[in-house]
């Protein structure tokens, strides 16, 4: 049973930010993650601040620079179905289409999908792990088949979002609104590794929310995709996934952004692989080198070493598809 809390529905973003600045306040958008966290007692809420009346945070529209502006309350289903996103930002449309189930895609928002809390069963369970203020990560010596192979340390969660790696690959920015006003950060810098702050997944400060996603106009010749390997065809998080955006010019890679999902506490960008590809004509030999480089530095735990060859495979498959 949920503990009692106050529920308020502010009519303006300014009012919402003010309410969210109070201790114990939690933002409610689609609620698909918030209610689960409250039921599982991951955290408590003295006040739940509903954002559902803030129509300014909804919708998808063209921006002045030729890109797109996406309100944080836009549903994941709307992203997956939007014609301009499918045509110009395929990686995001494909990522949105494989989030959870149809019911949750209709309810969940892009802002909530980016800010959802870890799905680690120790974090969600009755364990005082490092992310909840304890002294150890129980995944290191426990059930860890779905945990990280990159970027661990004090905590070996994997970031659960499918849309996040797509936005990083597409060089998106996020506009945040908070008590100090509005600020804009890159999607890549929005997420926080455990060695930076083991208690936080994002750079959001108290009272701040994601207000808007800003997609730049795609370069001429860019193609993008998102691929997700999972145990079941629906309602499953990625065991490993890839978001990639590659721009070709005269048969060679002019630019590349490659980001993994399901293998690290944040969307895991493969800059060494990107540098390897740029300026090259892609063939089987280069694909094999890219796959080797993608898993360099991987530190699998006892039960998740299968992710290493899985990453190799999705790298070769995705890059080959984009340069064809």
Order of alpha helices (4+ residues) and beta strands (2+ residues): beta-alpha-beta-alpha-beta-beta-beta-alpha-alpha-alpha-alpha-alpha-alpha-alpha-beta-beta-alpha-beta-beta-beta-beta-beta-alpha-alpha-alpha
